[in-house]
Amino acid sequence: MTASDRPLVIACGALAGDLRTILRADGLDDTVEVDYLPANLHMTPQRIVGELRPRVDAAIAAGRSVFVGYADCGTGGLLDAFLADRPGVERLPGAHCYELFAGTAEFDALQDEELGTFYLTDFLAKHFDSVVWGALGLETHPQLRDLYFANYTRVVLLAQTDDPAVTARAETAAARLGLAFERRLVGRSGLADGLATAVQIRARV
C-alpha cells in the first residue's frame, strides 16, 4: 500500500502517544498515516483551522481519504464550519479531548459535580510546564496564576494509563495551581471508538 492509498489522519500532537498505541494495538501502523500538528495548539485553539486548512486541502486534492483528529477543541464551531465545505471529511466527536476520553456521560457528571474543574490528560500532565504553564506565560509572570485560575477549585487527571509517575506529575501541577487534585482512570477506548468511526479502526485498548 502506497502512502496515497492510506487514510490520512491529521491530529493534535497532544494525542500522538495515544493514537500510536491504538494503531499499534491492531497492527495498523502501516495502514494509516498520521500527521501531527503542534501540541501547543491545545492552548491556542483559534489557530487550529488555519493549521489544518492547507493539509486537509492538499489531501483532498490528492484524492486521499482524510480524517481530522480533533474534537471542536475550543474553536467555537469554526472547525465544523471549515469541514462543512469539505464533504466526507470528519472529525473526532465531542467538544474536546476530555469528553472524548472520559465519555460524554462521565464528563457531564464531572462538570455537574464541580464546574470549576481544570482537566489534565496523561500528555498534559507530562508536559504541563511547556503546554500549560509556559503557554499561559506563568513561567515569567507567575502572579497571573490567581487571575487565570480564580474560578477553579480542582484539577482532575483523566488518566489514560495507570502510571504512578504520571499521577505524581499531575499532583505536582495541581499544587502549583493551588488546587485540589483528583484522578479518574478512563483509558483510551473513547478515542479508539472516535477514530474507528471514520477510518474503520477498532482498537483493543
Secondary structure, DSSP 8 states (H G I E B T S, - for coil): --GGGS-EEEEEGGGHHHHHHHHHHTT-TTTSEEEEE-GGGGG-GGGHHHHHHHHHHHHHHTT--EEEE---TTSTTHHHHHHHTSTT-EE-SSSSHHHHHH-HHHHHHHHHH-SSEEEEEHHHHHTIIIIIIITTTTTT-GGGHHHHTTT--EEEEEESS--HHHHHHHHHHHHHHT-EEEEEE--SHHHHHHHHHHH------
